[in-house]
């Protein structure tokens, strides 16, 4: 550190944040990492992770994040269990403010604030989370192999999840709240041409049924106002994600959905010394392994930035 200015401050504690911390710490940047309100990020609400290389038997999401955290701590990452709630990127030294009002000065910032899945907001959906309710078919679909499932949503994510699940499950019910889909034409075509996907148009979810696991979903046709029950053991919510980028206001360039825009082939944002990694800047892949990869890239970019200015 030079005076009371951090070399590198990482915001967020998912795979991107901890990977950035491991690389930054091993490069001697003495990173300070703010975990945010949900330490560990989205993997904390996942059960088995079977697609992260290096875990041949799979690993529970929370355990994996505990290991990420331990690895970052082992190389002297200063981990603070606080939320950054404000930023000021106007000067050459960046200023962050914690929720409790502490000001943090830093030469570089690595953003890894992630994205959060949107939920319907039903009590039953919350209660049965990880007991049949999921927001990620690629993560959890395998556990429903051979079973009947439902997917709610009608965008590209829902279409992709439904077609993915249709390869594993005998029947996929797609619950679409309007009489048309928002998904791109090609994705719609793929859904409609898949024999074991049944699209339920004008259909809203009333309640996810089940006590210790999902046993069905109560739906309402909003044209006829009639309710019915579809027997499924898996309920996938695919109504979009929201990147956690609101605190960056207009300092950084964002796409229409709020994802941060980085320079192609790097993690650089339009502000010098501010780098973006993980799901906060990725609307396409959104995997733990890709987040970890961009976290590593951000640390290397930060290191080069500091070295070029002879700060380290
Ligand atoms: P979108 O915002 O595009 O779609 C969300 C869908 O969820 C809409 O169909 C919406 O319905 C529906 N929805 C929202 N709230 C509810 C609710 N309460 N009940 C029922 N349905 C609801 O999100 P996506 O995640 O699908 O896509 C985000 C972006 O990522 C898009 O730009 C997409 O193109 C892109 N993407 C691209 C992929 C690819 O190219 N392979 C894969 C995945 C995403 P309604 O239409 O009625 O508003």
Boltz pocket constraint, residues with backbone or C-beta under 6 A from the ligand:
constraints:
  - pocket:
      binder: B
      contacts: [[A, 119], [A, 120], [A, 152], [A, 153], [A, 154], [A, 155], [A, 156], [A, 157], [A, 158], [A, 160], [A, 175], [A, 177], [A, 178], [A, 180], [A, 181], [A, 182], [A, 183], [A, 203], [A, 238], [A, 239], [A, 240], [A, 241], [A, 283], [A, 284]]
      max_distance: 6.0
